[in-house]
């Protein structure tokens, strides 16, 4: 009987370590539609569900959200305490607009804004090409 109990414990330990422990994490952002990567792997646009095949192999996840005209948002999550067995089921990242953007979202592109009856011109970035002298002529694309 003693050997049977030892065999059962040993077998359950071996088999218990063979099964994957999956988890799905929902990742949402403001604004929605941000490109999401987890541990340097693109997984889709928010809101998105990320399926982890075996959470036992991971201690933390690095989540990055990126969308045009917004600052990059990064969050590193660890397994929940006290068990340290699972990650949070939902993650939320808020992306802030870049400082170059105006109220109407036309920053860095050139254009005009109305502010309190005054007209303000926004100048885009200056691009310098190595080996070129003088001022290049740029023709704007039709809108």
Secondary structure, DSSP 8 states (H G I E B T S, - for coil): -HHHHHHHHHHHHHHHTTS---EEEEEEEESTT-EEEETTEEEEESSEEEEES-GGG-SEEEEEEE-TTB--EEEEEE--TTT-----SEEEEE--B-TT--TTS--SS-EEEEETTEEEEE-------TT--S---------
